[in-house]
Amino acid sequence: MARSSRAMSGINLLWLALGVNALGVLLTWSRLSFHLANIPVLPVLVFVFWWFITAEVSAGRAWARIVYLALTVLEVLGMIGISLIPTLASWLVYRGGIASLLALVRLVLQVAGVAMLLISTPRLRGT
């Protein structure tokens, strides 16, 4: 099945968002002085999970698109919730500076990519 150019652009945006996520992991690791013993395990696991979901979306799996959409919506709601509560505990909002910008860019790329995929998909029944 041939993909439309809009679907391919959406998939490319999702891979770009994954690249921005990788930059965030590297930034986190750089703050920990790049020692092998200081690899940030949780951000790496999150990156691997997003890589898996992005690969499945690229392969055309409908379930992966739905999961990606649901997780992206949850991230958007979380970011909106964090921005609306100025007295939120500081341990919940651990990002600052460039890390916040990377998270926002990644989220915008994810939303745009998922939107382009869903617009170009005529149906979302099983694959």
C-alpha positions as CSV (number, residue, x, y, z in Angstrom):
1,M,0.0,0.0,0.0
2,A,1.5,3.3,-1.1
3,R,1.6,6.1,1.5
4,S,0.6,9.6,0.9
5,S,3.1,12.4,1.1
6,R,1.3,13.7,4.2
7,A,1.6,10.4,5.9
8,M,5.3,10.2,5.1
9,S,5.8,13.8,6.4
10,G,4.0,12.8,9.6
11,I,6.2,9.8,10.1
12,N,9.3,11.9,9.4
13,L,8.1,14.4,12.1
14,L,7.7,11.5,14.6
15,W,11.3,10.4,13.9
16,L,12.5,14.0,14.3
17,A,10.7,14.1,17.6
18,L,12.6,10.9,18.6
19,G,15.8,12.7,17.6
20,V,14.9,15.6,19.9
21,N,14.2,13.1,22.6
22,A,17.7,11.6,22.1
23,L,19.1,15.1,22.5
24,G,17.3,15.4,25.8
25,V,18.8,12.1,27.0
26,L,22.3,13.3,26.0
27,L,21.7,16.6,27.8
28,T,20.7,14.7,30.9
29,W,23.7,12.5,30.6
30,S,26.0,15.5,30.0
31,R,24.8,17.0,33.3
32,L,26.0,13.7,34.9
33,S,29.5,14.1,33.4
34,F,29.2,11.5,30.6
35,H,30.6,8.7,32.8
36,L,29.3,5.2,31.9
37,A,28.2,4.6,35.4
38,N,26.1,7.8,35.3
39,I,23.8,6.7,32.4
40,P,20.3,8.0,33.1
41,V,18.5,4.7,33.1
42,L,14.9,6.1,33.1
43,P,15.3,8.5,30.2
44,V,17.1,5.8,28.2
45,L,14.2,3.4,28.8
46,V,11.7,6.0,27.9
47,F,13.7,6.7,24.7
48,V,13.8,3.0,23.8
49,F,10.0,2.8,24.4
50,W,9.4,5.8,22.1
51,W,11.7,4.3,19.5
52,F,9.8,1.1,19.5
53,I,6.4,2.8,19.2
54,T,7.8,5.1,16.4
55,A,9.1,2.1,14.5
56,E,5.8,0.4,14.8
57,V,3.9,3.5,13.6
58,S,6.4,3.6,10.6
59,A,5.6,0.0,9.8
60,G,1.9,1.0,9.5
61,R,0.5,-0.6,12.6
62,A,-2.8,0.9,13.5
63,W,-2.5,-0.1,17.2
64,A,0.8,1.8,17.4
65,R,-0.8,4.9,16.0
66,I,-3.6,4.7,18.6
67,V,-1.1,4.2,21.5
68,Y,1.1,7.0,20.2
69,L,-1.9,9.3,20.0
70,A,-3.0,8.4,23.5
71,L,0.4,8.9,25.0
72,T,0.8,12.2,23.2
73,V,-2.5,13.4,24.5
74,L,-1.5,12.5,28.0
75,E,1.8,14.4,27.6
76,V,0.0,17.5,26.3
77,L,-2.5,17.3,29.2
78,G,0.4,16.9,31.6
79,M,2.3,19.8,30.2
80,I,-0.8,22.0,30.3
81,G,-1.5,20.9,33.9
82,I,2.1,21.7,35.0
83,S,2.0,25.1,33.4
84,L,-1.4,26.0,35.1
85,I,-0.3,25.2,38.6
86,P,2.4,27.7,39.6
87,T,2.8,26.3,43.1
88,L,3.5,22.7,41.9
89,A,6.1,21.0,44.0
90,S,9.6,21.6,42.6
91,W,10.4,17.9,42.4
92,L,7.6,17.4,39.8
93,V,9.0,20.1,37.6
94,Y,12.6,19.1,37.3
95,R,13.3,20.6,33.9
96,G,14.8,23.9,33.3
97,G,16.4,25.9,30.5
98,I,17.2,24.0,27.3
99,A,15.6,20.8,28.6
100,S,12.2,22.5,28.8
101,L,12.6,23.8,25.3
102,L,13.6,20.4,23.9
103,A,10.5,18.8,25.7
104,L,8.2,21.5,24.1
105,V,9.7,21.1,20.6
106,R,9.4,17.3,20.9
107,L,5.8,17.6,22.0
108,V,5.0,20.0,19.1
109,L,6.6,17.6,16.6
110,Q,4.7,14.7,18.0
111,V,1.3,16.5,17.9
112,A,2.0,17.6,14.3
113,G,3.2,14.2,13.2
114,V,0.2,12.3,14.7
115,A,-2.2,14.8,13.3
116,M,-0.7,14.4,9.8
117,L,-0.9,10.6,10.1
118,L,-4.5,10.6,11.3
119,I,-5.6,13.1,8.6
120,S,-4.1,10.9,5.9
121,T,-5.5,7.6,7.3
122,P,-8.9,6.7,5.9
123,R,-9.6,4.1,8.6
124,L,-8.0,2.9,11.8
125,R,-9.2,-0.7,11.8
126,G,-6.8,-3.6,12.5
127,T,-3.5,-4.3,11.0
